[in-house]
Amino acid sequence: MSAPVSSNLTPALVLLVVIVLIIVRRTYRQIQGTPYSTGRLFGFGGFTALLFVLLAFGTIYAAVATWGSVAYGLLVAYVAVPAAAAVVAAPYVQRVVRFEHRENGQWYYRLSWHIPVLYLALFVVRIVAEVAIFGLSAVLAYPPPTPSSVAVLAVLIGVDLLFGVSFGLLVGRGIGVYRAHRALPPSAPAPSAPPPLAGA
């Protein structure tokens, strides 16, 4: 019989479940077709940026504890990797995104499954790696735990940068969808009622 989850781990478990469910829902909707909204598009990007910054902070904190101030050089990689992924993804997504103007007068967009699923997979890999190395309590730990060896720290940096690629792809996706939406022809106006007959 498995041991119950400790009460101090419950918030971390709930947080993980909520985050994964949000990302899974967004992934499914983007594959099936979701209403276009600039606020929602970039709002989710902001949510993902917060996740990336929190995860990156934990790893850089551990790297500074292990290697000293030289570890601040990792900041360059943590900025350059997502930026490069976004630059590559934006024009690609702009070409492949598909829009549909539905009867409710709103534009819906759809992406190939591999674009949102790649983000979801890399996010899950990053979280699973952290939980496998430190345990579930590390998700909410402050200060973040320090890896037991340089090799473990290197693995954590590697999966962080993979998630950085995923984050950059998400940013590029948002930019690409936004640009493609701006290039759409204006929607046809709803037909107006005919003028009343003279003398009616």
C-alpha positions in Angstrom: 0.0 0.0 0.0 1.5 3.4 -1.0 2.1 6.0 1.5 -0.2 9.1 1.5 1.1 12.3 0.1 2.6 14.4 2.9 0.5 17.5 3.6 3.5 19.8 3.0 3.8 18.3 -0.5 0.1 18.8 -1.4 0.5 22.4 -2.6 3.3 21.3 -4.9 1.3 18.4 -6.3 -1.8 20.6 -6.9 0.3 23.3 -8.6 1.9 20.7 -10.9 -1.5 19.2 -11.8 -3.1 22.7 -12.5 -0.2 23.8 -14.7 -0.2 20.6 -16.7 -4.0 20.7 -17.1 -3.8 24.3 -18.4 -1.1 23.4 -20.9 -2.9 20.2 -22.0 -6.1 22.1 -22.6 -4.4 24.8 -24.6 -2.6 22.2 -26.6 -5.8 20.4 -27.5 -7.7 23.6 -28.4 -4.9 24.8 -30.7 -5.0 21.5 -32.6 -8.8 21.4 -32.9 -9.2 25.1 -33.5 -9.4 27.9 -31.0 -10.8 31.5 -31.2 -8.2 34.1 -32.0 -7.6 36.6 -29.2 -4.4 38.7 -29.0 -4.8 39.0 -25.2 -5.2 35.3 -24.8 -2.4 34.5 -27.2 0.2 36.7 -25.5 -1.3 36.2 -22.0 -0.4 32.5 -22.2 3.0 33.4 -23.5 3.5 35.6 -20.4 2.4 32.7 -18.1 4.9 30.5 -19.8 7.6 33.1 -19.5 7.0 33.2 -15.7 7.4 29.4 -15.6 10.6 29.5 -17.5 12.0 32.3 -15.3 11.1 30.4 -12.1 12.7 27.2 -13.4 15.8 29.0 -14.7 16.2 30.9 -11.4 16.4 27.6 -9.5 19.1 26.2 -11.8 21.2 29.4 -11.9 20.9 29.6 -8.1 22.3 26.1 -7.8 25.0 26.8 -10.4 26.2 29.9 -8.5 26.3 27.9 -5.3 28.5 25.3 -7.1 30.7 27.4 -9.4 30.5 30.9 -8.0 29.9 34.1 -9.9 31.1 32.5 -13.2 27.8 30.7 -13.3 26.1 34.1 -14.1 27.4 33.5 -17.6 24.5 31.0 -18.0 22.2 34.0 -18.3 23.5 34.5 -21.8 22.5 30.9 -22.8 19.1 31.2 -21.0 18.3 34.3 -23.1 19.9 33.3 -26.4 18.4 29.9 -26.7 14.7 31.0 -26.4 15.4 34.0 -28.6 16.9 31.9 -31.4 14.0 29.4 -31.2 11.5 32.3 -31.4 13.3 33.8 -34.5 13.1 30.4 -36.3 9.5 29.6 -35.2 7.8 32.9 -36.0 8.0 32.8 -39.8 7.4 29.1 -39.9 4.2 29.4 -37.9 3.1 32.4 -39.9 3.2 30.2 -43.0 1.5 27.1 -41.6 -1.2 28.4 -39.3 -4.7 28.0 -40.7 -7.6 30.5 -40.0 -11.3 29.9 -40.3 -13.9 32.6 -40.2 -16.9 31.0 -38.5 -20.6 31.9 -38.4 -20.3 33.7 -35.1 -18.1 36.3 -36.9 -14.9 35.3 -35.1 -11.6 34.0 -36.5 -10.4 30.6 -35.3 -6.9 29.4 -35.8 -5.5 25.9 -35.9 -1.9 24.6 -35.7 -0.4 21.2 -36.6 -0.2 18.9 -33.7 3.6 18.9 -33.5 3.9 22.6 -32.6 1.9 22.7 -29.4 2.7 19.1 -28.4 6.5 19.7 -28.6 6.1 22.5 -26.0 4.0 20.3 -23.7 6.5 17.4 -24.0 9.5 19.6 -23.2 7.8 21.2 -20.2 6.9 17.8 -18.8 10.5 16.6 -19.3 11.8 19.6 -17.3 9.4 19.0 -14.4 10.0 15.3 -14.3 13.7 15.8 -14.3 13.5 18.2 -11.3 11.1 15.9 -9.4 13.3 12.9 -10.1 16.5 14.7 -8.9 15.1 16.5 -5.9 11.7 15.1 -5.1 8.3 16.7 -5.4 8.9 19.2 -2.6 11.5 21.0 -4.8 8.7 22.5 -7.0 7.9 25.0 -4.3 11.2 25.1 -2.4 13.0 28.4 -1.7 15.9 28.6 -1.8 16.0 26.0 -4.5 17.9 22.8 -3.6 21.5 22.3 -4.8 22.3 19.3 -7.0 24.4 16.6 -5.3 27.1 16.7 -8.1 28.3 18.7 -11.1 26.9 16.0 -13.4 23.4 16.3 -12.0 23.7 20.1 -12.3 24.7 19.7 -15.9 21.7 17.5 -16.6 19.4 20.1 -15.0 21.0 22.9 -17.2 20.5 20.7 -20.2 16.8 20.1 -19.6 16.4 23.8 -18.7 17.7 24.8 -22.1 15.4 22.2 -23.8 12.6 23.9 -22.1 14.1 27.2 -23.2 13.8 26.0 -26.8 10.2 25.1 -26.1 9.5 28.5 -24.6 11.1 30.2 -27.6 8.9 28.1 -29.9 5.9 29.3 -28.0 6.9 32.9 -28.3 7.5 32.4 -32.0 4.2 30.7 -32.3 2.4 33.7 -30.8 4.3 36.2 -33.1 3.6 34.0 -36.1 -0.1 33.7 -35.4 -0.4 37.4 -34.7 1.3 38.3 -38.0 -0.8 35.9 -40.0 -4.0 37.3 -38.4 -3.0 40.8 -39.3 -2.5 39.7 -42.9 -6.0 38.3 -43.2 -8.5 40.1 -45.4 -11.1 42.1 -43.5 -14.2 40.1 -42.6 -17.3 40.6 -44.7 -19.8 42.7 -42.9 -23.1 41.2 -41.9 -25.9 41.8 -44.5 -28.0 44.8 -43.6 -31.8 44.8 -43.7 -33.3 46.1 -46.9 -34.8 49.6 -46.8 -38.5 49.9 -46.2 -40.7 50.2 -49.3 -42.0 53.7 -50.1 -45.3 54.4 -48.6 -45.1 51.5 -46.2 
